[in-house]
Amino acid sequence: MGSWATGFRLPVHSHRRRSASPETVYLPPPMKTHTEYLTMHTKKRRELVRLTPKLETILAASGLREGMMLVSAMHITAGVFVNDDESGLHEDIWTWLEHLAPKGPDYRHHRTGEDNGDAHLKSLLVHHEVILPITAGKLDLGPWQQVFYAEFDGQRDKRLIVKAMGT
């Protein structure tokens, strides 16, 4: 078997008659899940919040050693992404997003009475979720990687779902 299957023996189906005693088969432990909801309420309309420390706390509470963690904004004017926690880069990200989806009155979405058309587009650019690897009970991030919640139309309650899955 390949290295991906190390430690796992799957049942072999045979046309032979089974003996009176059942065969012993080693199967992987069942997958577990752990779900938490976070409420975000930013002080500004546009804000970045570093989530990594909170996600590490959630992972510790889950008891998982191997698997993955989904972090997803449950709102269409927010996003979640992984990048460096460096203030100059954060300014560059905001400049880039504002260049591609500038705040202004010229969005068709505003005809509905809303004023956040740019926030919807910014959310599309950074996306609303990430999946993070869990290895040996820790988030398996690169040396400079941090997880961020990006708010584009804040100053009100919004939720994130954090779902850890694995063994």
C-alpha distance (Angstrom), angle and dihedral (degrees) to the residues before:
residue distance angle dihedral
M1 . . .
G2 3.81 . .
S3 3.78 122.0 .
W4 3.79 91.4 -99.3
A5 3.77 89.4 70.0
T6 3.80 98.1 46.7
G7 3.77 109.7 142.4
F8 3.79 95.2 16.1
R9 3.78 125.4 103.8
L10 3.74 114.5 -174.4
P11 3.79 122.5 -154.7
V12 3.78 115.6 -90.5
H13 3.77 113.8 -140.0
S14 3.76 114.3 -138.7
H15 3.75 135.8 179.4
R16 3.80 89.7 -139.9
R17 3.75 119.4 109.1
R18 3.78 112.5 -95.3
S19 3.76 119.1 -117.2
A20 3.77 120.9 -121.4
S21 3.82 91.5 -99.8
P22 3.80 117.6 66.2
E23 3.80 118.6 -117.8
T24 3.79 117.1 -108.0
V25 3.77 110.3 -118.3
Y26 3.79 124.4 -176.2
L27 3.78 111.5 -142.2
P28 3.77 127.4 180.0
P29 3.79 116.3 -95.7
P30 3.80 113.1 -90.1
M31 3.77 116.7 -91.8
K32 3.80 115.3 -102.8
T33 3.79 128.5 -158.2
H34 3.79 132.6 -155.5
T35 3.82 121.0 -169.2
E36 3.79 130.0 -169.6
Y37 3.79 131.9 170.7
L38 3.79 121.2 -143.8
T39 3.79 123.1 -159.6
M40 3.78 114.5 -145.0
H41 3.80 121.3 -162.8
T42 3.79 111.6 172.2
K43 3.79 122.9 -160.4
K44 3.80 91.4 -139.0
R45 3.77 131.8 48.6
R46 3.81 89.7 -120.4
E47 3.80 119.8 36.2
L48 3.80 145.0 144.1
V49 3.81 119.1 -137.8
R50 3.82 121.4 -169.1
L51 3.82 106.6 -131.7
T52 3.80 101.2 179.1
P53 3.84 98.2 98.4
K54 3.82 92.1 48.9
L55 3.81 91.4 46.9
E56 3.81 90.3 51.8
T57 3.82 89.2 53.2
I58 3.81 90.8 50.1
L59 3.79 90.8 48.7
A60 3.82 91.2 51.5
A61 3.83 89.9 51.1
S62 3.81 90.4 50.5
G63 3.80 93.4 59.7
L64 3.81 90.3 -143.6
R65 3.80 119.5 149.2
E66 3.82 101.9 -178.5
G67 3.78 131.0 22.6
M68 3.76 139.1 60.6
M69 3.78 141.0 -66.0
L70 3.79 123.5 -140.2
V71 3.81 115.1 -154.4
S72 3.80 112.5 -172.8
A73 3.79 134.0 172.5
M74 3.79 108.5 -134.0
H75 3.80 92.7 -152.5
I76 3.79 131.9 76.6
T77 3.81 95.9 -133.1
A78 3.80 97.7 55.3
G79 3.78 135.7 64.3
V80 3.79 144.8 -166.6
F81 3.79 124.6 -140.1
V82 3.80 144.0 159.9
N83 3.79 121.4 -123.7
D84 3.80 145.3 118.1
D85 3.81 120.0 -52.3
E86 3.79 95.5 -130.4
S87 3.82 122.3 132.0
G88 3.81 95.7 -140.4
L89 3.79 90.5 53.0
H90 3.80 90.3 48.3
E91 3.82 89.7 54.7
D92 3.82 89.4 48.2
I93 3.82 90.7 51.3
W94 3.82 91.6 51.4
T95 3.83 91.1 47.1
W96 3.80 91.5 49.1
L97 3.82 93.0 47.9
E98 3.82 92.0 46.6
H99 3.81 89.9 50.0
L100 3.80 92.4 52.0
A101 3.83 97.2 38.8
P102 3.81 108.5 18.6
K103 3.78 121.1 -166.8
G104 3.78 108.5 -109.3
P105 3.78 147.5 116.8
D106 3.81 98.5 -93.7
Y107 3.80 101.1 90.6
R108 3.80 119.8 113.3
H109 3.81 86.7 -141.2
H110 3.81 87.9 69.2
R111 3.81 89.5 66.7
T112 3.83 85.7 76.4
G113 3.81 90.5 62.8
E114 3.81 94.6 -96.9
D115 3.79 124.6 121.7
N116 3.81 100.5 -162.8
G117 3.80 105.8 84.4
D118 3.79 90.5 126.3
A119 3.82 91.1 53.6
H120 3.82 91.2 57.7
L121 3.81 91.4 52.1
K122 3.81 93.4 45.6
S123 3.80 88.5 53.4
L124 3.80 89.7 54.3
L125 3.80 90.3 52.1
V126 3.82 96.3 54.2
H127 3.82 95.1 29.0
H128 3.79 126.5 -132.8
E129 3.81 102.7 -101.7
V130 3.78 148.5 29.9
I131 3.79 134.3 -161.7
L132 3.80 114.6 -142.0
P133 3.82 126.2 -163.8
I134 3.80 120.0 -121.0
T135 3.81 115.3 -151.7
A136 3.80 125.6 173.0
G137 3.80 91.0 -11.0
K138 3.83 95.4 -54.3
L139 3.79 136.1 97.2
D140 3.79 103.2 -99.2
L141 3.79 98.8 -138.0
G142 3.80 127.7 155.2
P143 3.81 119.6 -101.9
W144 3.81 95.9 -88.8
Q145 3.80 100.5 25.4
Q146 3.79 121.3 121.2
V147 3.81 130.2 169.0
F148 3.81 118.3 -120.0
Y149 3.77 136.9 -167.8
A150 3.81 109.2 -144.7
E151 3.80 116.4 -155.8
F152 3.79 117.3 -162.6
D153 3.83 101.1 169.1
G154 3.78 105.9 22.8
Q155 3.78 142.4 148.6
R156 3.80 91.7 101.6
D157 3.79 137.2 74.8
K158 3.79 116.2 -75.3
R159 3.80 128.6 169.1
L160 3.77 136.2 -132.8
I161 3.77 124.6 -164.4
V162 3.80 117.8 -144.0
K163 3.80 113.9 -168.2
A164 3.79 120.0 179.4
M165 3.81 116.3 -166.1
G166 3.77 131.4 -177.3
T167 3.77 142.8 64.2
